[in-house]
Amino acid sequence: MKDKGQLVSYLHPFDIPFYQKFGFDLVANEVSATLVLKNLMQRSSGQGSIVRTSANQSLFSEVKAVYETYANQHHGMLIRDDAWWDRLMRRGYTQEAALFCGPKGEARGYLLYTFNKTEMVIHELVALDSTAESELWAFVSSHDSMFETVRATHFGTPDEIASILPNVTGLSIETEFNWMARIVDVEAFLNAISFQTAEKVYVEIKNDVVDFNNGIFELGEKVRRVQSAPNDLLLQTDIGSFSQMMFGFKRPKELSYYGKVSASETVLAIFEAAIPHDKPRFYDGF
């Protein structure tokens, strides 16, 4: 992967501790929700319109465009090429889609769904604004005669669904810890994301299974390997915890609390300020 210039590696683990030995650690969770009718008394505001489509129709290109915009706005998401969309089609995820278009006809969200007897299955709900999100849930509500429950995955976070639905009483949320990743090449990764702080700080990676990541890196205008660093400006960690921190899955102070990171309060504050607070999300099983 290093030779190919790949910066990160993802996997879906059969056993989390097994892959932690190789420097991988959790960077995203899969959240699913089971909803009943009282959670879904959502009515359309009349803004915009929803059009039904599927992967074999030309309009589906608008679905792809919405996903690309959404993925670029969030950490960790897969860049889907046409081959990957074809894979989703073969798995049956794109046979039924609802595309929300705003008042001017611009695509702002979509829903990939199907029905399994008395259950509506939502494979993916992606919205670029709250109006699109609300209208897509209203579309789900309008099918209340066709389901007893709705099983949804890939809809955002529990906080987001709690903010948009009119009644979350009894809403069941399940979280599976299932997406692991690791930074392949620390120096190349940090240079690629242009990680910069107001003052120089240092990171020491210890005990990686690959030698080229072990050592101390200076983070300034350009990232470079150095032989030593001032203790009061040094953050020490392993590659798995460092990957969690840089993905935004775990905060620096949280990792420090659990002994995964060693650093002064000054250095922790610098990293807290530099790393975005958005949680990574990942919607594509392998």
N, C-alpha and C positions, 0 to 999 in steps of 0.2 A: 504493500500500500504506500509506503514512503517513496519507493522508487517510482510509483505512478503519480505521485503528487497529491494523493488523497489525504485530507486533513483529519477526518473523523471516520470512525467505524461504528456502525450500529449492529445490534443483534437482539433477537428475541430468545431469552435463555430458557433452556429446559431446567436449569438449576442455577440460581443466582450466585451462590458462593463459588461454584466451579469456575465461572468466568471472572469473578473478582480476583482470582489468583493471577489472571492474565492482564489485569489493569482496567477491566471494564467495571462500570458501576451504573446504578439506576440514574436515568436522566429524564424519564417521562413515564406517566402512568396512563393506563386506559380506564376511562371512566364510563360507566353505563348507568342508565336510569330506567326504572320501571314506573310508568305513569298510569293513573286511572283517570276516569272522566272528570272528577272534581278538580284535578290538577290542570285540566285542559279546557276550561270554560273560556276560551279565548275567542274573541270575535274580531273580524276584519275591520280596520278603520276606514277602508275604502281608498286608501292611498296606494297607487300603483296597481299592478295586476300580476296574476300568477298564470304561467303557461306550462302545460304539461309537455314533456319531451322525453327522449331516450337517446342512448348512445349512438343509435343508427340514424339519427336525424341531424341535419345541418345545424339546427339551433343549439345542439349540445356543445358547440364550440364556445358559446357564451358561458356555459357551466364551467368549462375548463379555464376560461379567462377569469372568472370569479375566484376559483380555487387558487390560481396563480397569484392574484392580488392578495388574497387572504394569507397564503403561505409566506409571502414576502413581508407580511406585517407581524408574523409570529415566529418565535424561535423554534428551531429544530425540525421544521416540517420538510417533507420530501418534495423535491422538484420532480413533478410527474411529467415524463415525456409521453408521446403517443403510445409507445409500447406498454407503458404502465397503465394508461387508461384502458387499453385493449385487455390487459390482464384483469382489471376491475370488471370489465364487461363480461369476460369469460366466467368470472365468479358470480355473475348475476346481480352485481351491485348497481348497475346503471340502466337496468331495463325500464324502471319507472323513475322519472325525475320531475320535480316541480321547480320552475325557474321564476324567481320574483324579479320583476322589472319596476323601476321607479316611475314617477309621473311622466318623465320625459322618455321613457322606454329603455332606460339604461339598466342592464343586469346588475343586481345588487345582492343576490343570494340564491341558494338552491337547496333542495332536499332530495336525497336519494333514498328510496323507500320501497317496501313491498308489503304484502299481507300474507300471514301464515295462520290460516284458520281464523281464530278470533283475536289475533294479535297483529298490530301494525308494527312493522320492524323498520326503524330508521337507521340506515347504514351511515348516513352523514348529513348533518345540517350545518351549512356554512353561510354566514351572513356578514356583509361588510358594514352594516349599521344596524341600529336597534329597530328601525322601522322594518327592514327586511326580516330580521329575526322574529319580530312580533307577528308579521304577516305569514311567515312560514308556519309558526305554531298555530295560527288561526286556521291555516289550511289543514293541519293535522286535526284540529278540533272539529272541522266541518265534516270529517269522516266518522263521527262518533257512532253512527249506526252500524259501522263495519267492524268495530273492535271492542273488546272488553278491557284490554290493556295495550299500552304502547311501550315497546322496548327500544330504547335509543342509545346509540353510541356515537362518538365523534360529533359532539354538539357544542364543544367548548368546555367550560369548567362548571362545577357545582354552583359556584357563586353566580356565574352568568345565567344559568337556567333559573336559579332562584330569583334573579332580578327581573326576568322577563315574563315568568308565568304568573297568573293572577292568584293562584292558590297552591302552595307547595306542601300543604298539610299531608303527612303520610307519604310524601314522595320518597322513594327508595333509591339511594345512590350506592353503587358498588365501585370500588377502586381496586384494580389489579396492578401490582407492581411488576411491569413486564418489559420495559424498554431499557436496554443498557447501551452504553456507548463509551468510547474512550477517544481521547485525542491521540492521533497517530504520531505526529511530529510536533512537539511543543513549540520549538522555535519557529517553524514554518506557520503553524496555526496562529501564534500571537502576532506575527508580522502580517499575516493575511487579514486579520480583523482590525489591524491598526490600533492595538490596545495601548492607549496613552494615558498618562496621569500627569498632574501638575508638577510632581517631583519624581525622581527616580526611585523605584522600588525593585525588589529582587525576589525571585521565586526559586526555591530549591526543590527539585523533584528527586525523591529517594526510591530506590528499590524497584524501579520499573524492570520488566522482563527484557526490554530492549535497551541496550547501552546508550544509544544516542539521545535519550531523554534524561538520563541521570546527570545531575549537575545543577549549576546555578545560572540563572538567566537574569540579565538586567533589562528592566522594562522602562524605556524612555522614548526618545524620538524614534529609535529603532531598537528592536529586541536583539540582544546578542548574548552569547555565552561568556561568562567570566569565571575567574578562579576563586574569588572570594567576595563577600559582601558584608556591610555593617549589620550587626545583629538586630539593631533597632529598626532596620528597613527591610528585613528578610522575612518571607513567608515560606515555611517548610511544609511539605505535604507529599502524598503519593499521587500517582497519575490518575487513579480512579476518583479520588476526592477532588483533585484539581479539575478534572473533566466535569464533575457535578457542579462545581462552583462556576466554571466558565460558561456552562450551558444555562446557568441561572436556576437549576433545579434545587440546589442547596445554597443558602447564603453563607458568606464567609464566617460571620459570627456564630451561626448555627454549627458549622463544621468545627470551629474552634471549641465550642462548648462540649462537643462530643469527642474531642481529642483527635480529630481527623486533620486539623490544621494547627500549626504552631506559628504564632505571630504576635507582635505587640499590638496594643489597642490602636496605635497610630496607623500601622499597616492595614489592620482589619478595616479601619474607617476608610482608607484610601480605596481598597477593593470594593467595599460596600457601595461607595459612591460611583465607582467606575463600571460596575456590572449592572445591566438593566434588571429591573425587578419583575419583568414579565416571565411567567412560568413557561417552559417549553411544552409543546404538545406535538403528538405524532399520531397520524391517522391511518398509517399503511402497514398492515401486517404483511409478513413475507410469505 
